[in-house]
């Protein structure tokens, strides 16, 4: 469980990046809802990665 929590931020960043890549591949770059959610996932992932790795030690 600790390893999943420790990697949660990285997983969220990767999901956000995959959403952005999928939008680009399907030429759906004018939908602000999808792009905003990908941006939010990336930012939340970055913040959670920093916070969780400070508090969780092996």
PyMOL Python script that loads the backbone (N, CA, C, O; Angstrom):
from pymol import cmd

cmd.read_pdbstr("""\
ATOM      1  N   UNK A   1       0.825  -1.203   0.000  1.00  0.00           N
ATOM      2  CA  UNK A   1       0.000   0.000   0.000  1.00  0.00           C
ATOM      3  C   UNK A   1       0.863   1.257   0.000  1.00  0.00           C
ATOM      4  O   UNK A   1       0.512   2.264  -0.616  1.00  0.00           O
ATOM      5  N   UNK A   2       2.005   1.186   0.704  1.00  0.00           N
ATOM      6  CA  UNK A   2       2.879   2.356   0.730  1.00  0.00           C
ATOM      7  C   UNK A   2       3.439   2.674  -0.651  1.00  0.00           C
ATOM      8  O   UNK A   2       3.582   3.839  -1.023  1.00  0.00           O
ATOM      9  N   UNK A   3       3.755   1.619  -1.411  1.00  0.00           N
ATOM     10  CA  UNK A   3       4.330   1.871  -2.733  1.00  0.00           C
ATOM     11  C   UNK A   3       3.305   2.504  -3.666  1.00  0.00           C
ATOM     12  O   UNK A   3       3.655   3.331  -4.508  1.00  0.00           O
ATOM     13  N   UNK A   4       2.022   2.113  -3.517  1.00  0.00           N
ATOM     14  CA  UNK A   4       0.986   2.737  -4.345  1.00  0.00           C
ATOM     15  C   UNK A   4       0.813   4.204  -3.964  1.00  0.00           C
ATOM     16  O   UNK A   4       0.691   5.064  -4.837  1.00  0.00           O
ATOM     17  N   UNK A   5       0.802   4.490  -2.672  1.00  0.00           N
ATOM     18  CA  UNK A   5       0.686   5.883  -2.229  1.00  0.00           C
ATOM     19  C   UNK A   5       1.903   6.689  -2.645  1.00  0.00           C
ATOM     20  O   UNK A   5       1.785   7.856  -3.017  1.00  0.00           O
ATOM     21  N   UNK A   6       3.078   6.062  -2.581  1.00  0.00           N
ATOM     22  CA  UNK A   6       4.300   6.781  -2.938  1.00  0.00           C
ATOM     23  C   UNK A   6       4.321   7.129  -4.426  1.00  0.00           C
ATOM     24  O   UNK A   6       4.883   8.150  -4.824  1.00  0.00           O
ATOM     25  N   UNK A   7       3.705   6.272  -5.242  1.00  0.00           N
ATOM     26  CA  UNK A   7       3.703   6.493  -6.690  1.00  0.00           C
ATOM     27  C   UNK A   7       2.414   7.128  -7.205  1.00  0.00           C
ATOM     28  O   UNK A   7       2.233   7.252  -8.416  1.00  0.00           O
ATOM     29  N   UNK A   8       1.523   7.529  -6.314  1.00  0.00           N
ATOM     30  CA  UNK A   8       0.241   8.095  -6.731  1.00  0.00           C
ATOM     31  C   UNK A   8       0.423   9.376  -7.552  1.00  0.00           C
ATOM     32  O   UNK A   8      -0.253   9.561  -8.563  1.00  0.00           O
ATOM     33  N   UNK A   9       1.310  10.239  -7.134  1.00  0.00           N
ATOM     34  CA  UNK A   9       1.544  11.480  -7.877  1.00  0.00           C
ATOM     35  C   UNK A   9       2.051  11.222  -9.276  1.00  0.00           C
ATOM     36  O   UNK A   9       1.612  11.857 -10.235  1.00  0.00           O
ATOM     37  N   UNK A  10       2.977  10.289  -9.390  1.00  0.00           N
ATOM     38  CA  UNK A  10       3.519   9.954 -10.702  1.00  0.00           C
ATOM     39  C   UNK A  10       2.455   9.341 -11.603  1.00  0.00           C
ATOM     40  O   UNK A  10       2.427   9.611 -12.803  1.00  0.00           O
ATOM     41  N   UNK A  11       1.586   8.521 -11.034  1.00  0.00           N
ATOM     42  CA  UNK A  11       0.498   7.914 -11.802  1.00  0.00           C
ATOM     43  C   UNK A  11      -0.452   8.994 -12.321  1.00  0.00           C
ATOM     44  O   UNK A  11      -0.888   8.935 -13.471  1.00  0.00           O
ATOM     45  N   UNK A  12      -0.774   9.977 -11.482  1.00  0.00           N
ATOM     46  CA  UNK A  12      -1.666  11.061 -11.910  1.00  0.00           C
ATOM     47  C   UNK A  12      -1.038  11.901 -13.017  1.00  0.00           C
ATOM     48  O   UNK A  12      -1.730  12.321 -13.945  1.00  0.00           O
ATOM     49  N   UNK A  13       0.259  12.147 -12.927  1.00  0.00           N
ATOM     50  CA  UNK A  13       0.955  12.906 -13.974  1.00  0.00           C
ATOM     51  C   UNK A  13       0.924  12.142 -15.289  1.00  0.00           C
ATOM     52  O   UNK A  13       0.696  12.731 -16.345  1.00  0.00           O
ATOM     53  N   UNK A  14       1.150  10.840 -15.230  1.00  0.00           N
ATOM     54  CA  UNK A  14       1.140  10.028 -16.451  1.00  0.00           C
ATOM     55  C   UNK A  14      -0.257   9.982 -17.056  1.00  0.00           C
ATOM     56  O   UNK A  14      -0.395  10.047 -18.278  1.00  0.00           O
ATOM     57  N   UNK A  15      -1.300   9.870 -16.230  1.00  0.00           N
ATOM     58  CA  UNK A  15      -2.676   9.865 -16.737  1.00  0.00           C
ATOM     59  C   UNK A  15      -2.990  11.199 -17.427  1.00  0.00           C
ATOM     60  O   UNK A  15      -3.601  11.219 -18.495  1.00  0.00           O
ATOM     61  N   UNK A  16      -2.572  12.302 -16.819  1.00  0.00           N
ATOM     62  CA  UNK A  16      -2.777  13.615 -17.442  1.00  0.00           C
ATOM     63  C   UNK A  16      -2.065  13.730 -18.773  1.00  0.00           C
ATOM     64  O   UNK A  16      -2.613  14.285 -19.725  1.00  0.00           O
ATOM     65  N   UNK A  17      -0.844  13.210 -18.849  1.00  0.00           N
ATOM     66  CA  UNK A  17      -0.087  13.260 -20.102  1.00  0.00           C
ATOM     67  C   UNK A  17      -0.729  12.376 -21.166  1.00  0.00           C
ATOM     68  O   UNK A  17      -0.757  12.746 -22.339  1.00  0.00           O
ATOM     69  N   UNK A  18      -1.243  11.217 -20.774  1.00  0.00           N
ATOM     70  CA  UNK A  18      -1.904  10.323 -21.735  1.00  0.00           C
ATOM     71  C   UNK A  18      -3.170  10.972 -22.286  1.00  0.00           C
ATOM     72  O   UNK A  18      -3.472  10.839 -23.471  1.00  0.00           O
ATOM     73  N   UNK A  19      -3.905  11.671 -21.432  1.00  0.00           N
ATOM     74  CA  UNK A  19      -5.098  12.379 -21.906  1.00  0.00           C
ATOM     75  C   UNK A  19      -4.719  13.452 -22.919  1.00  0.00           C
ATOM     76  O   UNK A  19      -5.394  13.612 -23.936  1.00  0.00           O
ATOM     77  N   UNK A  20      -3.643  14.188 -22.648  1.00  0.00           N
ATOM     78  CA  UNK A  20      -3.205  15.218 -23.592  1.00  0.00           C
ATOM     79  C   UNK A  20      -2.745  14.609 -24.913  1.00  0.00           C
ATOM     80  O   UNK A  20      -3.036  15.151 -25.979  1.00  0.00           O
ATOM     81  N   UNK A  21      -2.036  13.496 -24.850  1.00  0.00           N
ATOM     82  CA  UNK A  21      -1.584  12.828 -26.074  1.00  0.00           C
ATOM     83  C   UNK A  21      -2.773  12.299 -26.871  1.00  0.00           C
ATOM     84  O   UNK A  21      -2.792  12.390 -28.098  1.00  0.00           O
ATOM     85  N   UNK A  22      -3.768  11.744 -26.171  1.00  0.00           N
ATOM     86  CA  UNK A  22      -4.957  11.234 -26.848  1.00  0.00           C
ATOM     87  C   UNK A  22      -5.740  12.363 -27.511  1.00  0.00           C
ATOM     88  O   UNK A  22      -6.267  12.193 -28.610  1.00  0.00           O
ATOM     89  N   UNK A  23      -5.817  13.510 -26.847  1.00  0.00           N
ATOM     90  CA  UNK A  23      -6.505  14.665 -27.460  1.00  0.00           C
ATOM     91  C   UNK A  23      -5.785  15.124 -28.717  1.00  0.00           C
ATOM     92  O   UNK A  23      -6.417  15.465 -29.717  1.00  0.00           O
ATOM     93  N   UNK A  24      -4.463  15.130 -28.661  1.00  0.00           N
ATOM     94  CA  UNK A  24      -3.702  15.544 -29.832  1.00  0.00           C
ATOM     95  C   UNK A  24      -3.856  14.535 -30.970  1.00  0.00           C
ATOM     96  O   UNK A  24      -3.976  14.924 -32.132  1.00  0.00           O
ATOM     97  N   UNK A  25      -3.853  13.243 -30.640  1.00  0.00           N
ATOM     98  CA  UNK A  25      -3.941  12.207 -31.670  1.00  0.00           C
ATOM     99  C   UNK A  25      -5.307  12.196 -32.342  1.00  0.00           C
ATOM    100  O   UNK A  25      -5.412  11.901 -33.533  1.00  0.00           O
ATOM    101  N   UNK A  26      -6.360  12.518 -31.583  1.00  0.00           N
ATOM    102  CA  UNK A  26      -7.709  12.527 -32.162  1.00  0.00           C
ATOM    103  C   UNK A  26      -8.098  13.901 -32.692  1.00  0.00           C
ATOM    104  O   UNK A  26      -9.226  14.094 -33.145  1.00  0.00           O
ATOM    105  N   UNK A  27      -7.184  14.844 -32.639  1.00  0.00           N
ATOM    106  CA  UNK A  27      -7.407  16.217 -33.118  1.00  0.00           C
ATOM    107  C   UNK A  27      -8.577  16.879 -32.390  1.00  0.00           C
ATOM    108  O   UNK A  27      -9.394  17.570 -32.998  1.00  0.00           O
ATOM    109  N   UNK A  28      -8.641  16.654 -31.080  1.00  0.00           N
ATOM    110  CA  UNK A  28      -9.702  17.208 -30.237  1.00  0.00           C
ATOM    111  C   UNK A  28      -9.108  18.240 -29.279  1.00  0.00           C
ATOM    112  O   UNK A  28      -9.316  18.169 -28.068  1.00  0.00           O
ATOM    113  N   UNK A  29      -8.370  19.193 -29.835  1.00  0.00           N
ATOM    114  CA  UNK A  29      -7.663  20.156 -28.994  1.00  0.00           C
ATOM    115  C   UNK A  29      -8.493  21.405 -28.702  1.00  0.00           C
ATOM    116  O   UNK A  29      -7.990  22.334 -28.069  1.00  0.00           O
ATOM    117  N   UNK A  30      -9.726  21.451 -29.139  1.00  0.00           N
ATOM    118  CA  UNK A  30     -10.571  22.614 -28.880  1.00  0.00           C
ATOM    119  C   UNK A  30     -11.547  22.401 -27.733  1.00  0.00           C
ATOM    120  O   UNK A  30     -12.363  23.278 -27.449  1.00  0.00           O
ATOM    121  N   UNK A  31     -11.479  21.262 -27.074  1.00  0.00           N
ATOM    122  CA  UNK A  31     -12.377  20.963 -25.970  1.00  0.00           C
ATOM    123  C   UNK A  31     -11.687  21.357 -24.656  1.00  0.00           C
ATOM    124  O   UNK A  31     -10.804  20.653 -24.167  1.00  0.00           O
ATOM    125  N   UNK A  32     -12.105  22.483 -24.107  1.00  0.00           N
ATOM    126  CA  UNK A  32     -11.442  22.999 -22.919  1.00  0.00           C
ATOM    127  C   UNK A  32     -11.690  22.160 -21.676  1.00  0.00           C
ATOM    128  O   UNK A  32     -10.873  22.178 -20.754  1.00  0.00           O
ATOM    129  N   UNK A  33     -12.784  21.433 -21.626  1.00  0.00           N
ATOM    130  CA  UNK A  33     -13.064  20.593 -20.457  1.00  0.00           C
ATOM    131  C   UNK A  33     -12.046  19.470 -20.340  1.00  0.00           C
ATOM    132  O   UNK A  33     -11.519  19.213 -19.257  1.00  0.00           O
ATOM    133  N   UNK A  34     -11.776  18.815 -21.431  1.00  0.00           N
ATOM    134  CA  UNK A  34     -10.803  17.718 -21.411  1.00  0.00           C
ATOM    135  C   UNK A  34      -9.405  18.253 -21.143  1.00  0.00           C
ATOM    136  O   UNK A  34      -8.662  17.674 -20.351  1.00  0.00           O
ATOM    137  N   UNK A  35      -9.043  19.339 -21.788  1.00  0.00           N
ATOM    138  CA  UNK A  35      -7.713  19.905 -21.588  1.00  0.00           C
ATOM    139  C   UNK A  35      -7.541  20.425 -20.168  1.00  0.00           C
ATOM    140  O   UNK A  35      -6.466  20.290 -19.584  1.00  0.00           O
ATOM    141  N   UNK A  36      -8.585  21.015 -19.613  1.00  0.00           N
ATOM    142  CA  UNK A  36      -8.515  21.505 -18.233  1.00  0.00           C
ATOM    143  C   UNK A  36      -8.408  20.380 -17.226  1.00  0.00           C
ATOM    144  O   UNK A  36      -7.692  20.494 -16.231  1.00  0.00           O
ATOM    145  N   UNK A  37      -9.120  19.289 -17.484  1.00  0.00           N
ATOM    146  CA  UNK A  37      -9.022  18.159 -16.566  1.00  0.00           C
ATOM    147  C   UNK A  37      -7.643  17.512 -16.638  1.00  0.00           C
ATOM    148  O   UNK A  37      -7.126  17.065 -15.614  1.00  0.00           O
ATOM    149  N   UNK A  38      -7.046  17.451 -17.798  1.00  0.00           N
ATOM    150  CA  UNK A  38      -5.689  16.922 -17.927  1.00  0.00           C
ATOM    151  C   UNK A  38      -4.691  17.825 -17.208  1.00  0.00           C
ATOM    152  O   UNK A  38      -3.759  17.344 -16.564  1.00  0.00           O
ATOM    153  N   UNK A  39      -4.891  19.126 -17.322  1.00  0.00           N
ATOM    154  CA  UNK A  39      -4.022  20.071 -16.610  1.00  0.00           C
ATOM    155  C   UNK A  39      -4.190  19.927 -15.105  1.00  0.00           C
ATOM    156  O   UNK A  39      -3.207  19.941 -14.365  1.00  0.00           O
ATOM    157  N   UNK A  40      -5.429  19.788 -14.649  1.00  0.00           N
ATOM    158  CA  UNK A  40      -5.684  19.629 -13.213  1.00  0.00           C
ATOM    159  C   UNK A  40      -5.062  18.337 -12.689  1.00  0.00           C
ATOM    160  O   UNK A  40      -4.472  18.333 -11.609  1.00  0.00           O
ATOM    161  N   UNK A  41      -5.186  17.234 -13.443  1.00  0.00           N
ATOM    162  CA  UNK A  41      -4.572  15.978 -13.026  1.00  0.00           C
ATOM    163  C   UNK A  41      -3.055  16.103 -12.934  1.00  0.00           C
ATOM    164  O   UNK A  41      -2.439  15.574 -12.009  1.00  0.00           O
ATOM    165  N   UNK A  42      -2.459  16.796 -13.884  1.00  0.00           N
ATOM    166  CA  UNK A  42      -1.010  16.969 -13.882  1.00  0.00           C
ATOM    167  C   UNK A  42      -0.556  17.802 -12.686  1.00  0.00           C
ATOM    168  O   UNK A  42       0.429  17.454 -12.034  1.00  0.00           O
ATOM    169  N   UNK A  43      -1.252  18.886 -12.392  1.00  0.00           N
ATOM    170  CA  UNK A  43      -0.874  19.748 -11.272  1.00  0.00           C
ATOM    171  C   UNK A  43      -1.101  19.046  -9.940  1.00  0.00           C
ATOM    172  O   UNK A  43      -0.249  19.110  -9.053  1.00  0.00           O
ATOM    173  N   UNK A  44      -2.248  18.371  -9.791  1.00  0.00           N
ATOM    174  CA  UNK A  44      -2.520  17.633  -8.554  1.00  0.00           C
ATOM    175  C   UNK A  44      -1.509  16.502  -8.383  1.00  0.00           C
ATOM    176  O   UNK A  44      -1.065  16.231  -7.267  1.00  0.00           O
ATOM    177  N   UNK A  45      -1.146  15.850  -9.467  1.00  0.00           N
ATOM    178  CA  UNK A  45      -0.140  14.793  -9.403  1.00  0.00           C
ATOM    179  C   UNK A  45       1.216  15.312  -8.978  1.00  0.00           C
ATOM    180  O   UNK A  45       1.911  14.669  -8.192  1.00  0.00           O
ATOM    181  N   UNK A  46       1.596  16.460  -9.486  1.00  0.00           N
ATOM    182  CA  UNK A  46       2.879  17.054  -9.120  1.00  0.00           C
ATOM    183  C   UNK A  46       2.910  17.438  -7.654  1.00  0.00           C
ATOM    184  O   UNK A  46       3.886  17.162  -6.956  1.00  0.00           O
ATOM    185  N   UNK A  47       1.852  18.070  -7.189  1.00  0.00           N
ATOM    186  CA  UNK A  47       1.793  18.482  -5.787  1.00  0.00           C
ATOM    187  C   UNK A  47       1.737  17.273  -4.862  1.00  0.00           C
ATOM    188  O   UNK A  47       2.418  17.241  -3.837  1.00  0.00           O
ATOM    189  N   UNK A  48       0.929  16.278  -5.217  1.00  0.00           N
ATOM    190  CA  UNK A  48       0.827  15.097  -4.358  1.00  0.00           C
ATOM    191  C   UNK A  48       2.128  14.301  -4.361  1.00  0.00           C
ATOM    192  O   UNK A  48       2.480  13.702  -3.345  1.00  0.00           O
ATOM    193  N   UNK A  49       2.840  14.283  -5.463  1.00  0.00           N
ATOM    194  CA  UNK A  49       4.130  13.599  -5.513  1.00  0.00           C
ATOM    195  C   UNK A  49       5.118  14.243  -4.543  1.00  0.00           C
ATOM    196  O   UNK A  49       5.842  13.546  -3.832  1.00  0.00           O
ATOM    197  N   UNK A  50       5.146  15.543  -4.516  1.00  0.00           N
ATOM    198  CA  UNK A  50       6.055  16.251  -3.623  1.00  0.00           C
ATOM    199  C   UNK A  50       5.653  16.028  -2.171  1.00  0.00           C
ATOM    200  O   UNK A  50       6.499  15.695  -1.342  1.00  0.00           O
ATOM    201  N   UNK A  51       4.382  16.206  -1.855  1.00  0.00           N
ATOM    202  CA  UNK A  51       3.911  16.099  -0.474  1.00  0.00           C
ATOM    203  C   UNK A  51       4.023  14.668   0.045  1.00  0.00           C
ATOM    204  O   UNK A  51       4.515  14.452   1.152  1.00  0.00           O
ATOM    205  N   UNK A  52       3.578  13.699  -0.734  1.00  0.00           N
ATOM    206  CA  UNK A  52       3.572  12.319  -0.261  1.00  0.00           C
ATOM    207  C   UNK A  52       4.992  11.772  -0.091  1.00  0.00           C
ATOM    208  O   UNK A  52       5.248  11.001   0.835  1.00  0.00           O
ATOM    209  N   UNK A  53       5.903  12.157  -0.962  1.00  0.00           N
ATOM    210  CA  UNK A  53       7.271  11.644  -0.824  1.00  0.00           C
ATOM    211  C   UNK A  53       8.016  12.284   0.336  1.00  0.00           C
ATOM    212  O   UNK A  53       9.007  11.725   0.805  1.00  0.00           O
ATOM    213  N   UNK A  54       7.566  13.441   0.812  1.00  0.00           N
ATOM    214  CA  UNK A  54       8.152  14.026   2.012  1.00  0.00           C
ATOM    215  C   UNK A  54       7.686  13.293   3.260  1.00  0.00           C
ATOM    216  O   UNK A  54       8.444  13.155   4.220  1.00  0.00           O
ATOM    217  N   UNK A  55       6.431  12.817   3.252  1.00  0.00           N
ATOM    218  CA  UNK A  55       5.848  12.232   4.453  1.00  0.00           C
ATOM    219  C   UNK A  55       5.985  10.717   4.539  1.00  0.00           C
ATOM    220  O   UNK A  55       5.975  10.159   5.637  1.00  0.00           O
ATOM    221  N   UNK A  56       6.114  10.047   3.406  1.00  0.00           N
ATOM    222  CA  UNK A  56       6.200   8.587   3.420  1.00  0.00           C
ATOM    223  C   UNK A  56       7.670   8.190   3.304  1.00  0.00           C
ATOM    224  O   UNK A  56       8.350   8.542   2.340  1.00  0.00           O
ATOM    225  N   UNK A  57       8.136   7.464   4.286  1.00  0.00           N
ATOM    226  CA  UNK A  57       9.501   6.927   4.252  1.00  0.00           C
ATOM    227  C   UNK A  57       9.431   5.413   4.278  1.00  0.00           C
ATOM    228  O   UNK A  57       8.499   4.833   4.836  1.00  0.00           O
ATOM    229  N   UNK A  58      10.407   4.787   3.682  1.00  0.00           N
ATOM    230  CA  UNK A  58      10.418   3.311   3.632  1.00  0.00           C
ATOM    231  C   UNK A  58      10.827   2.717   4.953  1.00  0.00           C
ATOM    232  O   UNK A  58      10.890   1.495   5.088  1.00  0.00           O
TER     233      UNK A  58
END
""", "prot")
cmd.dss("prot")
cmd.show_as("cartoon", "prot")
cmd.util.cbc("prot")
cmd.orient("prot")
